[in-house]
Amino acid sequence: MTARSVSMAAPFRWFMRALDAGRRQPRALFGGFALLLAVGMVPSVLQLAAQALFPASPGALMVAYGAVIGLSLVLMPPLSGAAFRLLHDCETGRPAAATDLFNGYRDRDFAVRMVMTALLLMVAYLAVFALLFTVVPGKEFFSELFARAAATPPGGQPDMTGMPPLPPSFLLWLLAASAFLVVLGNAYMLAFAHAAMAGQGAVGAVGGGLAATLRNLLPLVGFFIVAMVVGFVLVLVFALVAGLVAGLLGLVSPVLAMAVIVPLYLVLMLVIYVVMFGFYYHAWREIFGEVADGPVDALEA
């Protein structure tokens, strides 16, 4: 399967289609992604529990954090791959249910493929971060920062007095690092879609996701810049409105404020999940255009 080049307008088209996701089967799609969001919160809850149970034991916390990361690598990749398949079923009019999300666990080959893809992507992330750190200006600053952070008790803030200054070239490095992260972020999601939809193995999926991203880097970066600007404004407006509502409700009762704000936050996260997966689903369809059991066009309802 060869990645195709797309026009500059393509990412905006994917985004508009992602906003329309769930129109045919909203209960199945949003229910499935609500389950994905709920399962995704389990490692975070366990991490908070570990911090509460071992506040004065850095060694125990490190073991707990490692266990949480391992659990995330087992729990989330099969569900994320199944989310792409659930989205495909909803978009093409196939029968779908929210619990189809757990089909990612029932198919052992699929689950192993998604976990291996996630592991390979994690190795790629670590390799890129290691490379970026070797060339970062102001290593003295970060070495001192890491040393102070390691010596700070859990929950505390490191002492930042007397830190070495950062050189002016750090800004250029930060821009380059941001560009790498944009490439990796897009490659990550396209690789997951490739593994889930095309049945590609870990190496083929990651290679396909990276090739698709590099081949369409200009449209993706253009969309990313626009999305960052518009997203910043929307987040700012949402934060101001939520803060105002929370403040007014807090005058009545802090519990009432939490009872209103937390569900709104969870609904916002659910919408972001659906739109994000929908964006990369439609991106994958246009760039590759095939699924494991045949061309996408042949599956249209």
N, C-alpha and C positions, 0 to 999 in steps of 0.2 A: 504494500500500500504506500503510495507516494503522496507526500504533502503537496497541496496545490497553493499557489499564491492567490491572494484575494485583494480586492480594492480597498482604498482608504475608508470607504463608507461601510464596508462589511461589518466591522465591530459594532457600529451603531445599529445596524440591522439586527445583529445577534442580540443586542441589548433590548431592543423593542420587542423581539420575539420572546425573550426571557421574561419581560414584564407581563406578557400575555400567557405565560405558562400556567397551567392549571385550569384554564377556562373550560376545558372539556371534562375533566375529572378532578375538581378541586378537593373533594373529600379525600381521595386516595393520595393525591400529590402532597397537599399540605399536612395530612395526617402522617404520611411517611416521613416527611422532613421534620415534623415535630418529634417523631421517634428518634430520628438521627440527632437532633439537637439535644434531646433528653439523654441519650446514651453518651453523647460527646461531653456532657457535663459530669459524668461519673468520675473520670480521672481527676478533674478539678476538685470535686468534693472530697475525694480520697486524699488529695494533696493538702487541702485545708485541714482535714482530720489529722494528717500526719504532723502538721505544724502545731496543732493543738495538743497532740499526745506527746511529742518529743521536742518541746520548746528549747531545752538546754542540752540537746544531744545532736551536734552536727553530723556525727557518723551515722546515727539512726535516720536522720533526715535524708542524707545522701542515699542510703539504701532504699528508703521509702520513695524518694524521687525516681530512682532507677526502676523500681517496681512499677511505678505509675506510668513511666515512659514505655516500659515493656507491655503493660496492659493496653495502653493506647495503640501501640503498633499491632496488637492482635484484634482489638475491638473495632477500631474505626475504618481501616482500609476496606474490609469486605462490605461494610455498610455504605461507604462512600461510592464504591463501585456499583452496588445494588441501587443506590440513589440515581445514578445515571440511567440504569435500565428501567427503573420505575418512571423516570421522567420520559424516557423514550416510549414506554407503553402508553402513558397518558397523552403524549403529543400525537401519537399515531392512532389513537382510538382503540387500542387493545384493552381487554379486561385488566383492571388493576385494582389493588387494594393496598392500604397503608402498610399492612403487615408483610407485603412483598419485599419490603426493605430487608427482612431477615432471611430472604432467599440467598443473600450473600454468605450466610453461614451454612446453609443447607448444601450448597454446591462446594464440595471440598476443593476441587481443582481451581474453581473461581476464587475462593477465599485465599488459597495459597498464592495464587498469581497476584492478587491485590496486595497481600502482605509483602511479598518479595519486591513488588514495584515500589511500595512505600519504603522498604529498607534501602533499596538502591537509590531512591531519591534522597533519603536522609544522608547516605554516604556522599552523594553529590553536593548536598548543602554543606556538609562538614568540610569537604575538600575545598569548596569555594570560600568558605569563611576562613579556613586555614591559609589559603592563598592571599586573601585580602589582608589578613592580619600580618602576614610576613612583609607586606609592602606599606603598611599603614604608617603615616608620619606621626611622630610623637609617641613612639613605643614606651618611652619613660612614663608618660602620663597614664597610659592604660595599664602598664605593669604595676604602677603604684596604686591605681584605682582597684585593680583586682586583688592586690595584697591587702589593702584596707578593707575591701568588701569581705574577703575571706576571714579577716580577724574580727568582723563585726558580728555580734550575737544575732540570731534569727529575729527578724522583726525590727531591728534597729537600723539606723542610717549611718553610713561610713563618714568619718571626719574628712571634710574636703579642704581643710585649711593647709596652706603650704604646698599645694599640688603643683607639679611642673606645668608650664604653659603649653598650650597646643600651638604648633606651627601654622602659618597661613595656608600651607599646602594641604592641610587637612580637609578644607572645603572641597577641593578638587577630588580628593580621595573619596569623600562622602558622596559626591555626585556619581563617580564611577561605581562605587559600591551599590548605590541605589539602582543604577542601570542593570547591574548584575542581578539584583534581587527581583527586578521587574521581569527579566528574562526567566529566571528560575521559577518565579511564581506562576507565570503563564505556562511554562513547560511542565510544571508539577500537575496542574489541572488537566492539561491536554494529555499528558501521559496517563493519568488515571482514567480519563475518558477512553483513551486508546486501549488500555488493558481491559476495561469493562465491556466496551462495545465491539471491539474488533477481535477480542480473544488473543491479543498479543501477549507474549511473555514479558517478563520484567525488562530485559535488555531492549527488546523491540519496542515496548511501550515508551520507555524513557527516551530512547533514540528518536522515535517518531514524534514525541511531544517536543523534544528539543529542536528537531528539524522543522516542525511546523511553526514553532515560535520564531526561530531565526529567519525563516523564509518570509514570515509576515510580521517582522519586527516593527517596521515603520507604521503600519495601520494599528498595531496593538499599542505602541507607545503613544501615538496620536490620541487614541481613545483614552488611554490611561491618564494623559495630561488633562484632557477635558473632564474626565470622571473625577479626578482629584480636585479640580477647582469647584465643580458643581457639588461634589460630595462634601467638600469642606463647608460650603455655604449651607447645605441642607442639614448637616450635622450640627452646625452652629445654631441654626434656627431651632432644631429639635431640642438641643441642650437648653437653650434659653426658655422655650415653652415648657419643657419638662421641669426645669428648675423653678419656674414661676408657679406652675401647678403644684409641685411638691412643697414649695414654701407656703402657699395658701392653704393647702390641705394640712400641712404640718402645724399650722396655727390651731386647727381643730383637733387633730390627733396624729402623732407620728406614725402610728400603725395604719391609719387610713391612707396616709401619703404613700407608704410602702405598698399597700394593697392595690393602689392605682398605678404607681410608677413601674413596679416590677413586672406586672403583666404586659404593660405597654412596651417595656424593654424586650421581653421575650418575643412578643409579636414582631417587633422590628427585626430581631435577630432571625426569626423564622423567614420573614420576607427576604432578608439579605441572603440567607442560605439558598432559597428557591431561585432567586434572580442570579446568584453567582453560578450555581450549577447549570441553570438554564442557559446562561451566556456561553459557558464552555461546551455545553452539549451542542448548541447550534453552531458554535465555532468548529467543533470537531466534525459535525456533519458536512459543513461547507468545505472544510479543508481536506477531509479524507473521503467522506461520502459513502462509507460502507460499514456494515455491522457484521458480526461473526457469522450470521446465517444468511447473508446476502446483501445486495445493495440496499441502501436506505430507501431509495425511491420506490423499491418494490414493496416496502412495508407501509407505505403511506395509506392511511384510511381513506 
